[in-house]
Amino acid sequence: MKIFISIFGIIVVLGFMYLLSSNRKEIPYKTVIKALGIQFVIAFLLVKFPLGRLIVQKISDVVTGVLNCGREGLLFVFGSLADGGAPTGFVFGIQTLGNIIFVSALVGALYYLGVIGFIVKIIGKAVGKVLGTSQVESFVAVANMFLGQTESPILVSKYLGKMTKSEIVVVLVSGMGSMSATIIGGYTALGIPMENLLIASALVPMGSMAIAKILTPEVEKGENLDNLSIDNKGDNANILSAISEGAINGMNTALAIGASLIAVLGLVAIVNMFLGYFGLSLEQIFSYVFAPLGFLMGLEGSEVLTAGQLLGSKLVLNEFVAFQSLGEIINSLSERTGLILSISLAGFANVSSIGVCISGIAALCPEKRNILAKLAFKSMLGGFAVSVLSGMIVGIITLL
């Protein structure tokens, strides 16, 4: 029964995207079906297939080991505050946000060396050929397995001005439906299993393509952007400069996240103070408003309300608030529920990310600012749908 409920859930999500479509007659159903089919195959290989599960586990071990290396810098700078032990215990600003600085520096080095660009180009070309999509949009969708909503467009920044509206929506949806590698360390510090986050990242490209092409089908004749070149070095003179820039970007990201959480959680406390007079809280409201999504994921009982609360927090507030709440209870949930919710929350799609996305991409291509502003809210819903869709697909796979 759970499988049929989740299949119905996928139909509901795709149906909602269909209602939001800018041109329903031009939806490339062949591309959408291919993307969803491949997404199911990837999910099966990573969740059910023994070799796939082993690969995910090994990659998880490597990434976790690398993140542990980053703790050396935190321990040197912050001492006992960084080890999570007594008397201070877990300090979010250091153990979670501090990880972001280290990983951002590492990503900067890999970016400069061309490692990320090489992987993106190889997989992006394959995605483009299979789905029949342009290279530039395929590259960006694939890049969002590793980079964030404002980082991945940098790979193709010189082509942004030539991109069609449909291609821009792919950039927006894949960006908001993904999470940056620089942030993953922060999520794991909150108690989210690394394996779950890796699976979520692997499902981003196909899910993004399917949703984006439903929302905004290609109706323009864009320029031929084959044989794209990817800018790896940017303004950096050498790898040390790239590492330094990555660390500074990571610090800015960490500070922005910290500032956002201080403001958001403070405002939530104010709202809850007033709602308390009526015997309510924002979390309770989210639980009931978004509970149908939890049900459509194939969850049962109290887990449906839990899913509703977390999904509401992710969409209206931000994913860090949702992941922090999930991290506190994930050990009390079933393994299947923990996996589904981890994947469903993995993404930048929330109200506050709209401004970040517009300003970040507009800085690379100012002439697209008006188009970005018009498409951003719908794309945010699309990014949210990508994560929810991935969660539903994985939920089905776990029952096979």
C-alpha positions as CSV (number, residue, x, y, z in Angstrom):
1,M,0.0,0.0,0.0
2,K,2.8,2.4,0.9
3,I,4.3,2.0,-2.6
4,F,1.0,3.0,-4.3
5,I,0.6,5.9,-2.0
6,S,4.1,7.1,-2.9
7,I,3.4,6.6,-6.6
8,F,0.3,8.7,-6.2
9,G,2.4,11.3,-4.3
10,I,4.8,11.5,-7.3
11,I,1.8,12.0,-9.6
12,V,0.5,14.8,-7.3
13,V,3.9,16.6,-7.3
14,L,4.3,16.4,-11.0
15,G,0.6,17.4,-11.5
16,F,1.2,20.5,-9.4
17,M,4.3,21.4,-11.5
18,Y,2.1,20.9,-14.6
19,L,-0.4,23.4,-13.3
20,L,2.4,25.9,-12.9
21,S,3.8,25.2,-16.3
22,S,4.3,28.2,-18.6
23,N,3.4,26.2,-21.7
24,R,1.7,22.9,-21.1
25,K,1.5,22.0,-24.8
26,E,5.3,22.2,-25.3
27,I,6.3,20.0,-22.3
28,P,8.9,17.5,-23.6
29,Y,7.4,14.4,-22.1
30,K,10.1,12.2,-23.5
31,T,12.8,14.2,-21.7
32,V,10.7,14.2,-18.4
33,I,10.1,10.5,-18.5
34,K,13.7,9.7,-19.3
35,A,14.9,11.9,-16.5
36,L,12.5,10.3,-14.0
37,G,13.4,6.8,-15.2
38,I,17.1,7.4,-14.8
39,Q,16.4,8.9,-11.3
40,F,14.7,5.7,-10.3
41,V,17.6,3.6,-11.6
42,I,20.2,5.8,-9.7
43,A,18.1,5.5,-6.5
44,F,17.9,1.7,-6.9
45,L,21.6,1.4,-7.5
46,L,22.5,3.5,-4.5
47,V,19.9,2.3,-2.0
48,K,19.2,-1.4,-2.9
49,F,22.0,-2.7,-5.1
50,P,24.8,-4.1,-2.9
51,L,27.7,-2.7,-5.0
52,G,26.0,0.7,-5.1
53,R,25.5,0.8,-1.3
54,L,29.1,-0.2,-0.8
55,I,30.3,2.6,-3.1
56,V,28.1,5.1,-1.2
57,Q,29.5,3.8,2.1
58,K,33.1,4.0,0.9
59,I,32.7,7.6,-0.4
60,S,30.9,8.5,2.9
61,D,33.9,7.1,4.8
62,V,36.4,9.2,2.7
63,V,34.3,12.4,3.0
64,T,33.9,11.9,6.7
65,G,37.6,11.3,7.1
66,V,38.4,14.5,5.2
67,L,35.9,16.4,7.4
68,N,37.6,15.0,10.5
69,C,40.9,16.4,9.1
70,G,39.3,19.8,9.1
71,R,38.7,19.6,12.8
72,E,42.4,20.0,13.4
73,G,42.2,23.6,12.3
74,L,39.1,24.1,14.5
75,L,40.8,22.6,17.5
76,F,43.9,24.8,17.0
77,V,41.8,28.0,16.8
78,F,39.0,27.3,19.2
79,G,40.5,24.6,21.5
80,S,38.0,22.6,23.6
81,L,35.1,24.6,22.1
82,A,35.6,22.6,18.9
83,D,35.7,19.0,20.3
84,G,32.0,18.9,21.4
85,G,32.9,17.6,24.8
86,A,32.3,18.8,28.4
87,P,31.8,21.5,29.7
88,T,30.6,23.3,26.6
89,G,29.1,20.4,24.6
90,F,28.0,21.0,21.0
91,V,28.6,24.6,19.8
92,F,26.7,25.1,16.5
93,G,28.7,28.2,15.5
94,I,32.0,26.4,15.7
95,Q,31.4,22.7,15.0
96,T,28.8,23.2,12.2
97,L,29.7,26.5,10.6
98,G,33.4,26.1,11.1
99,N,33.3,23.0,8.9
100,I,32.0,25.1,6.1
101,I,35.1,27.2,6.0
102,F,37.4,24.2,5.6
103,V,35.3,22.4,3.0
104,S,34.9,25.6,1.0
105,A,38.7,25.9,0.9
106,L,39.0,22.3,-0.2
107,V,36.4,22.8,-2.9
108,G,38.2,25.9,-4.1
109,A,41.4,23.8,-4.6
110,L,39.5,21.1,-6.5
111,Y,37.8,23.7,-8.6
112,Y,41.2,25.4,-9.5
113,L,42.8,22.0,-10.3
114,G,40.0,21.3,-12.7
115,V,38.8,18.2,-10.9
116,I,35.2,19.4,-10.5
117,G,35.1,20.9,-14.0
118,F,36.3,17.7,-15.5
119,I,33.7,15.6,-13.7
120,V,30.9,18.0,-14.6
121,K,31.9,18.1,-18.2
122,I,32.0,14.3,-18.6
123,I,28.7,13.7,-16.8
124,G,27.1,16.8,-18.3
125,K,27.7,15.7,-21.9
126,A,26.3,12.3,-21.2
127,V,23.2,13.8,-19.6
128,G,22.7,16.2,-22.5
129,K,22.9,13.4,-25.0
130,V,20.5,11.1,-23.2
131,L,17.9,13.7,-22.4
132,G,18.3,15.8,-25.5
133,T,19.0,19.0,-23.5
134,S,21.6,21.6,-24.2
135,Q,25.2,21.2,-22.9
136,V,25.0,24.4,-20.8
137,E,21.9,23.5,-18.8
138,S,23.1,19.9,-18.5
139,F,26.5,21.1,-17.1
140,V,24.8,23.3,-14.5
141,A,22.4,20.6,-13.4
142,V,25.3,18.2,-12.9
143,A,27.4,20.8,-11.2
144,N,24.8,21.1,-8.5
145,M,25.7,17.7,-7.3
146,F,28.9,19.4,-5.9
147,L,28.3,23.2,-5.9
148,G,25.5,25.5,-4.6
149,Q,22.9,27.7,-6.2
150,T,25.3,30.7,-6.6
151,E,28.5,28.6,-7.2
152,S,27.5,26.3,-10.1
153,P,26.5,29.1,-12.5
154,I,30.1,30.4,-12.2
155,L,31.2,27.4,-14.3
156,V,29.3,28.7,-17.3
157,S,29.1,32.4,-16.4
158,K,30.2,33.6,-19.8
159,Y,27.2,31.7,-21.4
160,L,24.5,33.0,-19.0
161,G,23.6,35.9,-21.3
162,K,22.9,33.6,-24.2
163,M,20.8,31.2,-22.3
164,T,17.0,30.8,-23.0
165,K,14.3,31.2,-20.3
166,S,14.0,27.4,-20.1
167,E,17.7,27.0,-19.5
168,I,17.7,29.7,-16.8
169,V,14.9,27.8,-15.0
170,V,17.1,24.7,-15.0
171,V,19.8,26.8,-13.4
172,L,17.4,28.1,-10.8
173,V,15.6,24.8,-10.1
174,S,18.8,22.7,-9.9
175,G,20.4,25.3,-7.7
176,M,17.5,25.6,-5.2
177,G,16.9,21.8,-5.3
178,S,20.5,21.0,-4.4
179,M,23.0,21.6,-1.6
180,S,26.6,22.6,-1.9
181,A,29.4,20.3,-0.9
182,T,30.6,23.2,1.4
183,I,27.4,22.8,3.5
184,I,27.3,19.0,3.8
185,G,29.8,19.0,6.7
186,G,27.5,21.4,8.5
187,Y,24.5,19.0,8.1
188,T,26.5,15.9,9.2
189,A,27.6,17.9,12.3
190,L,23.8,18.1,13.1
191,G,23.5,14.4,13.1
192,I,22.4,13.7,9.5
193,P,24.0,10.6,8.0
194,M,26.5,11.3,5.3
195,E,25.2,8.4,3.1
196,N,21.8,10.0,3.0
197,L,23.2,13.3,1.8
198,L,25.3,11.7,-0.9
199,I,22.3,9.9,-2.3
200,A,20.3,13.2,-2.3
201,S,23.1,14.9,-4.2
202,A,23.2,12.1,-6.8
203,L,19.5,12.5,-7.5
204,V,19.6,16.3,-8.1
205,P,20.5,16.5,-11.9
206,M,17.7,14.2,-13.2
207,G,15.1,15.5,-10.8
208,S,15.9,19.1,-11.6
209,M,15.7,18.4,-15.4
210,A,12.3,16.7,-15.1
211,I,10.8,19.5,-12.9
212,A,12.4,22.4,-14.8
213,K,11.2,21.1,-18.2
214,I,7.7,20.8,-16.9
215,L,7.7,24.3,-15.4
216,T,9.2,26.0,-18.4
217,P,9.5,24.0,-21.6
218,E,11.9,25.1,-24.3
219,V,10.1,27.3,-26.9
220,E,13.0,29.6,-27.9
221,K,15.7,28.9,-30.4
222,G,18.8,29.4,-28.4
223,E,22.4,29.8,-29.7
224,N,24.4,26.7,-30.3
225,L,26.4,26.4,-27.2
226,D,28.1,23.0,-27.9
227,N,31.8,22.5,-27.0
228,L,31.6,24.7,-23.9
229,S,34.7,25.5,-22.1
230,I,34.6,25.6,-18.3
231,D,36.5,28.4,-16.4
232,N,38.3,26.6,-13.5
233,K,40.8,29.2,-12.4
234,G,38.7,32.4,-12.3
235,D,40.8,35.3,-11.0
236,N,43.2,33.1,-9.0
237,A,46.9,33.2,-9.8
238,N,47.7,29.8,-8.2
239,I,46.3,27.1,-6.0
240,L,47.1,29.0,-2.8
241,S,45.1,31.9,-4.0
242,A,42.2,29.5,-4.8
243,I,42.4,27.9,-1.3
244,S,42.5,31.4,0.3
245,E,39.5,32.6,-1.7
246,G,37.6,29.4,-0.9
247,A,38.2,29.9,2.8
248,I,37.1,33.5,2.7
249,N,33.9,32.5,0.7
250,G,33.3,29.8,3.3
251,M,33.6,32.2,6.1
252,N,31.2,34.6,4.4
253,T,28.8,31.7,3.9
254,A,29.1,30.6,7.6
255,L,28.6,34.1,8.8
256,A,25.5,34.6,6.6
257,I,24.0,31.3,7.8
258,G,24.7,32.2,11.4
259,A,23.2,35.6,11.0
260,S,20.2,34.2,9.2
261,L,19.6,31.6,12.0
262,I,19.9,34.2,14.7
263,A,17.3,36.3,13.0
264,V,14.9,33.5,11.9
265,L,14.9,31.6,15.3
266,G,14.4,34.9,17.1
267,L,11.4,35.7,14.9
268,V,10.0,32.2,15.3
269,A,10.2,32.6,19.1
270,I,8.2,35.9,18.8
271,V,5.6,34.2,16.6
272,N,5.4,31.3,19.0
273,M,5.0,33.6,21.9
274,F,1.8,35.1,20.4
275,L,0.5,31.8,19.1
276,G,1.0,30.4,22.6
277,Y,-2.0,32.5,23.8
278,F,-4.1,30.3,21.5
279,G,-2.4,27.1,22.5
280,L,-0.5,26.8,19.1
281,S,3.0,27.0,17.8
282,L,4.5,27.5,14.4
283,E,5.8,23.9,14.4
284,Q,2.2,22.6,15.1
285,I,0.9,24.7,12.2
286,F,3.6,23.3,9.9
287,S,2.8,19.8,11.1
288,Y,-0.8,19.9,9.9
289,V,-0.4,22.1,6.8
290,F,2.4,20.0,5.3
291,A,1.2,16.6,6.7
292,P,-0.3,15.6,3.4
293,L,3.2,15.5,1.9
294,G,4.4,13.3,4.7
295,F,1.5,10.9,4.0
296,L,2.2,10.9,0.2
297,M,5.8,9.9,1.0
298,G,4.4,6.7,2.5
299,L,5.0,7.6,6.1
300,E,2.6,6.6,8.9
301,G,1.2,7.7,12.2
302,S,3.1,10.4,14.1
303,E,5.8,10.4,11.4
304,V,3.4,12.1,9.1
305,L,3.1,15.1,11.4
306,T,6.9,15.1,12.0
307,A,7.5,15.2,8.3
308,G,5.0,18.0,7.9
309,Q,6.7,20.1,10.6
310,L,10.2,19.5,9.0
311,L,9.1,20.2,5.5
312,G,7.3,23.4,6.6
313,S,10.4,24.6,8.5
314,K,12.6,23.9,5.5
315,L,10.3,25.8,3.0
316,V,9.3,28.8,5.1
317,L,12.4,29.2,7.3
318,N,15.5,27.3,6.0
319,E,17.0,23.9,5.7
320,F,19.4,24.3,8.7
321,V,16.4,24.8,11.0
322,A,14.8,21.7,9.6
323,F,18.0,19.6,9.7
324,Q,18.7,20.7,13.3
325,S,15.2,19.4,14.3
326,L,15.7,16.2,12.3
327,G,19.1,15.6,13.8
328,E,17.6,15.7,17.3
329,I,15.1,12.9,16.5
330,I,16.6,10.9,13.7
331,N,17.7,8.1,15.9
332,S,14.2,7.6,17.2
333,L,12.8,7.3,13.6
334,S,12.9,4.2,11.4
335,E,15.9,3.9,9.1
336,R,13.5,4.3,6.1
337,T,11.9,7.5,7.5
338,G,15.2,9.0,8.4
339,L,16.4,8.4,4.8
340,I,13.3,9.8,3.2
341,L,13.3,12.9,5.3
342,S,17.0,13.5,5.0
343,I,16.7,13.5,1.2
344,S,13.5,15.6,1.2
345,L,15.1,18.3,3.2
346,A,18.3,18.4,1.3
347,G,18.2,21.6,-0.8
348,F,18.2,25.4,-0.7
349,A,14.6,25.8,-1.7
350,N,13.1,28.2,0.8
351,V,11.7,31.7,0.8
352,S,14.9,33.4,2.0
353,S,17.0,31.7,-0.7
354,I,15.1,33.5,-3.5
355,G,17.0,36.8,-2.9
356,V,20.3,35.0,-2.6
357,C,19.8,33.2,-5.8
358,I,18.7,36.3,-7.8
359,S,21.6,38.5,-6.5
360,G,24.2,35.7,-6.9
361,I,23.4,34.9,-10.6
362,A,22.5,38.6,-11.5
363,A,26.0,39.5,-10.4
364,L,27.4,37.2,-13.1
365,C,24.9,38.4,-15.7
366,P,23.1,41.7,-14.9
367,E,21.0,41.7,-18.1
368,K,19.1,38.6,-16.8
369,R,18.1,40.2,-13.5
370,N,14.5,40.9,-14.5
371,I,14.0,37.4,-15.9
372,L,15.5,35.9,-12.8
373,A,13.2,38.0,-10.6
374,K,10.1,36.8,-12.5
375,L,11.1,33.1,-12.5
376,A,12.6,32.9,-9.0
377,F,9.5,32.1,-6.9
378,K,8.2,29.4,-9.3
379,S,11.7,28.0,-9.5
380,M,11.9,27.9,-5.7
381,L,8.7,25.7,-5.6
382,G,10.3,23.6,-8.3
383,G,13.5,23.2,-6.2
384,F,11.3,22.1,-3.3
385,A,9.5,19.7,-5.5
386,V,12.9,18.2,-6.6
387,S,13.8,17.3,-3.0
388,V,10.3,16.0,-2.2
389,L,10.2,13.9,-5.4
390,S,13.6,12.4,-4.6
391,G,12.4,11.5,-1.2
392,M,9.3,9.8,-2.6
393,I,11.3,7.9,-5.2
394,V,13.8,6.6,-2.5
395,G,10.8,5.7,-0.3
396,I,9.5,3.5,-3.1
397,I,12.9,1.9,-3.7
398,T,13.2,1.0,0.0
399,L,10.0,-1.1,-0.2
400,L,11.1,-3.2,-3.3
